[in-house]
């Protein structure tokens, strides 16, 4: 197995094996739609995009438990709520 990051036959090109891990990780490519496409299509904020990402990969990414990903999604929901509450408070003053 060649562990080189670059394809020396085509300078500047990353090996397809590495490119898939970067561009289309398997823990996001299990259904009809990749989370990044849904996030972009729906025009989600950073926080809500992360919620979708963590829900989609929950229990699928090596080294991350389902619980860990769900807690991350919950944290980003809390960040989004906090931001909305802050915006609401600013509008009231």
N, C-alpha and C positions, 0 to 999 in steps of 0.2 A: 504494500500500500504506500502510495506517495503522500507524505504529510506536508509537502510544500504548499504554501498558500497560493502561490502564483502558478499559472500555467506557462511554463517556459517556452512552449511551442508557439504561444501567442502572447508576447510581452504585454503586460498591463491588464491581462484578463485573469480573473480569479477562477480557480477550478470550479467546475459545476457543482462538485460535492460541497464545497464551502459556500458557494453562492446560494444554494438552496437553503442552507442553515440560516443564512442571513436574510435572504429575500422572502423565503416561504417556509418558515419553521414548521415541522410536522405537527407540533402542538397547537397550531393555528389553522392547519390545512386538513381538516377532517370532515368537513361538510361542504355544502354548496357554496358558501360565501366565506371569505377570509375576513376576520374582524376589521382589518385595516380598511377594506373596501366599504364595509358597513359604516364605520366611523366617518370616513370621508363622505360617503353618500348622504348620510344623515346630518353632516355638518356639526358633529358633536364637539363640545369643549374638551380641553385637555383632560379634565377630571372625568367627565362622562365617557370619553374615549377609553380611558384606563379601566373604568368599570366594565365596559363591554369586553375589553381585552382579557381582564382577569376572570370574568364569568365564562368566557369562551374556553379558556385554557384550564379551568379548574380541574385538577386531578389528571391532567394530560402532560404536563411538563415534568421531565425528570428532575428530581431534587426539590420539587415543590409539591406539598400535599394539597389536596382539594381544600382542606380547611384554611391553609395558608393563603391560597389564592382568593378564597371567599372573604377572608378577613381584609385582604388588600382591597378588594372591590368595595367592601363596606367602608373602609377608610376613605377611599376616593369619593364615595357618596357623601360622607360626612364633610369632606373638603368642599364639595359642590354646594351643599346646604349652607355651610358657613359663609361661603362667598355670596350666595343669594341673600342670606340674612343681613350681611354687611351692606350689600347694595341697597336693600330695603331700608335699613336704618339711615343710610346716607340720603336717600330720597325723602325721608320724613323730616329731615332737618333743614 
